[in-house]
C-alpha cells in the first residue's frame, strides 16, 4: 500500500466503466492515486461477464500486502445508455406527458448551437410526435396537485402503446 497512512484508513477504491467495446477497472489508493488498471471486453448480452473479468484482472494486480478485502468503495459507470441515445439504437419509446406539454421536449429553449440561425437543422426528436401522448393532470411549481392524474386516461393508453410496439 505504500507509505501513505491515509490509504490504509480509506482502503482501496475500485472504479468500473462499461463502454461499448471495453469495460475498464481502476484501483485507487487514498482516493486518488492509481494503483492498477485493467480492461476486459464488454459483453453486451450479459454485462456482468465483462464486469467480472475486469474486476478479476485488476485484482490480480493488487500490490504486495493488499487484498480484495481492502476495497472499501466500488463505483460503477457506463456510457452504454448515452451511446444508445446518440446512435438511436434504443428501444421503441413513448413519452407520456401532462396534457398540453407533449411538445415541450421538442420546442426546447434558446440553448441551441446556432441560437440565431432560424434555418438550423435540428436533429429529429428521440420520441416522434405520434408517440408523445398526454394525460390529464396538473401539478403546480411547488408540487401541489391541482388536477389529479386521470388514471383511467392513462390505462386507456395501454392499447395504443401495444399497437405502436412500445410495450
Number of C-alpha atoms within 10 A of each C-alpha: 18 10 7 10 11 11 19 15 11 15 22 28 23 24 17 22 19 25 20 15 13 17 25 26 27 20 25 20 22 18 15 11 12 14 17 18 20 20 21 21 18 22 18 14 8 9 14 13 16 22 24 13 20 25 23 16 18 20 21 12 14 18 12 8 8 15 14 13 8 18 17 12 14 11 11 12 12 14 11 15 13 12 14 13 12 11 9 11 10 13 11 14 16 19 16 15 17 14 13 13 14 19 16 10 14 15 10 9 9 9 7 11 9 11 10 9 9 7 7 11 8 9 7 8 10 16 14 13 13 10 17 16 20 18 21 16 17 17 13 9 7 6 8 10 12 10 11 11 15 12 11 10 13 14 11 11 15 13 11 14 16 10 10 14 12 13 13
